[in-house]
Amino acid sequence: MCWLWIVMIFSSLYLLADASRSSRNTKNETVTSNEPKLIFAHVIFRHGDRNPLSTYASDPKSNWPGGLGALTNLGIEQEYELGKYLRRRYASLLGDGHYSNDNVYVQSTDVDRTLMSAAANLAGLFPPDDNQVWNRDINWRPIPIHSIPLDLDYVLYVGKPCPRYDHAMEEYLNSSEHANLIAKYKEMFTYLEENSGVQIRTFDDAQLLYNTLWIENQKNKGLPLWAEEEFLEKSDFEWVANHYFQIPTNTSLLARLSNGFFIREILEHFEQKINGSLSPNRSLFLYSAHDSTIANVLNSLGLFDPHNPPYASSVYFELYQSNDEYYMQIVYRNTSDENPLPLEIPNCGTKCTLKQFKSIYSAIIPTETFEEECQLPLYLRILEGNDIIVSYQWVIVMICIVCLMPFVAVISWKLLSRNRGNIVMENDNLKYL
């Protein structure tokens, strides 16, 4: 009988413990289900390692296989590894892991090295398996990469002419702020010009020379003696080369008329994803671009510490859902870190709702079409001698102004007369009463 009681007591304790474990598991499951879920991402990445874009007159090392600006084998490998990283990072967005036009969209600037970088990246992101293999000797499958001509691209390459941007840039370059910087480094510019044989008058000129020397140094081709001191870490030359990346978006208006259209496109996609109008309902957008693209996007948002974004560096705009709420994060990966931390968005923190984000950056997000945003005011077009297209609206306005002028003149005359006194004509003499 005693043994029976002992068995019953232990059985009861076991059942209570099991119930407690079940309760804890249920709570854990509830917490897990409420955890934020990544539902959408836009990735901008720089191309891989390349040859210099230019040489200089006194450069004896001017032979570059593949030509100036060409992607190197190292650059291809860097992009392939980035693609493998993206496959790990966005496994939850890729479904079965195969490429699908309904799920992924890839765009590149219309430049050889970015197009090739996109292809290498996709080889790492979407390795073929099973029935996708079309040749046992090639572990690769072609994936579409979209691009448009540079002079029409105002979203990614920012090459389409924008008169209002050009005017704003001219104003900045003529500002006392920029003039003071040019004066500060004029002596260095002269030194570089005399030794390189290349005209160095602007930050663009200096950065292009710096980049050529930097690449030659990285490729173990050495530096010319005249450049060794200028190339020391934290030198004026390095500062100038890094500051170059801030100039294109150095004011709110410059940012709005350049990378503002790209930022607006991302936000529009995010809004469409949230309200269910995104078609196709994709989960991942990839953009293959340049160091200037990454620098300009980050600088437009006030998130840029002046430097040259390294090869295969990348920026992630990610949209998360937590129950019925949505927020976005921005991540910059400029090293090989597996889990880079989100950036601190000014006045928002690492997590920002779309409403907050749009409010913070309202000054740099265009509200009109590209053509409307980029059109100069009429008075500037007249002063600069630009062609003016006279539309019927302008004709109507001018006719109205001409018709109203007599009435304005009469009203003005009467008001003037009232102030000065009544006028009476007597015997051809003018008298004031």
JOGIKA-V884711 format. One record per run of one state. SS is the DSSP state (h for helix, s for strand, l for the rest). FROM is the first residue (numbers start at 1). TO is the last residue. If there is no record, write none. Layout:
ss=(SS & SS)
from=(FROM & FROM)
to=(TO & TO)
This chain:
ss=(l & h & l & s & l & s & l & s & l & h & l & h & l & s & l & h & l & h & l & s & l & h & l & h & l & h & l & h & l & h & l & h & l & h & l & h & l & h & l & s & l & h & l & s & l & s & l & s & l & s & l & s & l & s & l & h & l & h & l & h & l & h & l & h & l & s & l & s & l)
from=(1 & 2 & 34 & 37 & 47 & 50 & 51 & 71 & 72 & 73 & 90 & 91 & 94 & 104 & 109 & 112 & 126 & 130 & 133 & 146 & 147 & 150 & 153 & 163 & 174 & 176 & 185 & 186 & 197 & 203 & 219 & 225 & 229 & 236 & 248 & 252 & 258 & 260 & 276 & 284 & 290 & 291 & 301 & 314 & 323 & 325 & 334 & 342 & 343 & 345 & 346 & 349 & 350 & 352 & 353 & 354 & 361 & 362 & 365 & 370 & 375 & 378 & 384 & 392 & 421 & 423 & 427 & 429 & 433)
to=(1 & 33 & 36 & 46 & 49 & 50 & 70 & 71 & 72 & 89 & 90 & 93 & 103 & 108 & 111 & 125 & 129 & 132 & 145 & 146 & 149 & 152 & 162 & 173 & 175 & 184 & 185 & 196 & 202 & 218 & 224 & 228 & 235 & 247 & 251 & 257 & 259 & 275 & 283 & 289 & 290 & 300 & 313 & 322 & 324 & 333 & 341 & 342 & 344 & 345 & 348 & 349 & 351 & 352 & 353 & 360 & 361 & 364 & 369 & 374 & 377 & 383 & 391 & 420 & 422 & 426 & 428 & 432 & 433)
